Amino acid sequence: MGLTDPRHISVRELIAAVHLSGDLVTESWSNRRAVEGTKGHKIVQESRGDDYQKEVKVSGEFKSEELVLIVDGRMDGLLPASDLRERPLIEEIKTVTESFPPSWEETPEEHRLQLLSYAWLYCREEDLDKTDIQLTYYHMTTGEEKSFSRTVTPDDAAPFIMELTSSYLFLWSRSVERNRDRNESIRGADFPYGDFRGPQREMSVAVYRTLREKGKLMVEAPTGTGKTMGALFPAFKALGENLGDRIFYATARTPGRLAAEEAFSDLLGTGMKCRAVSLTAKQKICFNPGRKCAPDECSWAENYYGKLSEVLESLEESTLFNREKVEELAVEHHMCPFELSLDISLVSDLLICDYNYIFDPLVKLKRYFQFGRGEDYFLLTDEAHNLPDRSRDMFSASINKKAILEVKREVKESHPVLARRLEKINKILLEEMKNLKEENRKWDERDKIPEALRKAVGLFLEEADSTDAGQTVLDLTFEMRRFYRISELAGEQHTVLIRRKGQSCLTLSLLNMDPAPLLEKAFKQFRSSVLFSATLIPSQYFCRTLFGEQEIAFLSLPSPFPEENCSICIRTDIETRYNKREESLPALCSAIERAFSVREGNYIVFFPSYSYMEQAVEFFRNHYPERDIHLQESGMTEEDRSSYLDRFSRDGADSLLAFAVMGGIFGEGIDLKGEKLIGVMIVGPGLPGISVERDLYKKYYEANGERGFDYAYRLPGFNKVLQAAGRVIRSEKDRGLILLIDSRYGWNETRKLYPPYWSRIQYCRNEEQMNNTIVNFWRG
């Protein structure tokens, strides 16, 4: 879509864009008002006569020097002129829960603007010299109505709609000029680092071509390629050629977000006049946690929209609005920081966010996608190796019997109707529990959820949306809404898992087996999509799980670093399978100690689970008490994580032996160059623990004639291995050791997964061979 192509907008959107006012309210409160409003509208509409026309469309075109704005509207009601009625009557219906406005002049201005806009558009379409208008308020509690009627001419209504449209066209023209300046600055910008790094140029060329041709691309770019800039630079160049309007950069973890922020700051250094915002999760950035987003509970919501236009107008150009900048702006104007970051995104060129805001059916940014505007957007998805599991989680949902009973007890007296709706759900789950007990089973699988349960959840949501209840009800409502929404999306790619724990706890889950069909819908929201990661091996697995049967371009790049800088040593004589762990602990810990002692420095030992790591740490400390072990702990805060990584920042001044979990917060995304990290030891092939869920994934793919065990266990596990191994060798000057410990690393099925740049592998069948291999490497 070009900068000046005709643009459609509804009357309500037009007023909201130009006439911002009022407080910020929670989505649940908005949902409740929307539900109430719909009910009220229907009641009033049904009470009118047979000649009353509902939801009548009107439209009009407005122009400036180079812009065309098409304003569309849908009038709540129309009574045509007749023998009994001299003029047509246009009715706008609103609902209230408190007192009625005392007079026409004291009704909310946006209500009058909406009705007067409809009047002008209708008179113009029908060539009328006047029409009657009526603003009707319906009281949701008492059922009473109060109406304010007027007769207006097109000249009476014209000043209102002309002011709205001229203001909008002015703002639009300002945006066009800004984008032209932006595009000119982008076209004149050079690559920020002078020269591309090895295969980085090839990646950038492929990304630009994909964006230009509205395609999809997956890029496997090994550590050190410069993936972030290799994707962002060509995306901005495409933006500068007016091939798109906005870039979405989706990441799975904080390090990916920080890398994107840093890369954007470097792009600003080239003279690009662009703006970016980095979204922080609401629970992290909220100034008033545990409170509703409503003015009666949170002062940061008061008059939010009344302040917003001025704040957006005053935003600096060429700025990154990261968490600190957003919080600073929010404090200055006393506004909700999370909502402010979302509104800043509307006037930004780059939006950096978590996967959830793009793919999650409940959390995705509806302001961008609900009106089909994605044809102007580029999507860059970093750390794409995380997307298969993350998307399965986003497309799955569950309800828990215990949580339902707890909320039911809480609302039994205050909200009896809500309690009855919860009891209905509980009875259905109770029947499922009874069936499992009778069959002496802990779990069962179904093709679909009981229709009675889906209806019961729907009735609960209907009641919850019209109920002003506490936080626990809101939390349960969110989970129920997810369950109901996923049930609407579910198809052959979902299965139902019913599990009981003990005598009273039961969970019913709607599990996504194959995310590709739903991801396809998400990707279609964008003009073009590029996914990239250091570890997309094998390519067939990621193409299948993310894109299904679609054809997808795949680019695999070589490592930019000398292969001789890395020693890959494999101990095939140590068994780390679950039933062999205790027996092999002495050999395992001896291997760790020997590898560390050959050349002391900073190392991380990665384990497949916390329990295995803790088992090994206990043994290691008992037998090598002189070693100072640095341990990753479960549930670490951001401060704890920073403290953990700070121990590596001494550039090898002190030796450090750290223990961590594969696939965890230190298993990917951390960048420890030079002597900060000279080796990793990876215990086991990273297989996820056996679970009912993964066994169901395995069964699903096998039923489709595919490699079920590989898709459910081997490939997700080995990807964690590759990510952990990628913590070593972060620059062309780095030298380091990768020690893989497990007999399965010698199996053909595993060896087929090794990347091409792992060409100097040494297989060792005992500690002496390992010791000699490592000694020779460090002497080289």
PyMOL commands that set and color helices and strands:
alter all, ss='L'
color gray80, all
select helices_A, chain A and resi 11-18+27-47+104-106+109-126+154-187+200-212+227-240+254-268+282-285+299-301+304-313+323-333+337-345+356-359+366-369+374-376+384-394+401-411+416-438+451-464+471-489+516-523+539-547+563-565+578-598+610-623+638-646+674-676+692-703+708-725+743-746+748-751+767-779
alter helices_A, ss='H'
color red, helices_A
select strands_A, chain A and resi 7-10+53-63+68-79+89-96+131-139+145-152+216-220+246-251+275-278+319-321+350-354+377-381+397-400+443-446+494-501+505-512+528-533+553-556+566-571+602-607+629-631+656-661+679-683+736-741+761-764
alter strands_A, ss='S'
color yellow, strands_A
deselect
rebuild
show_as cartoon
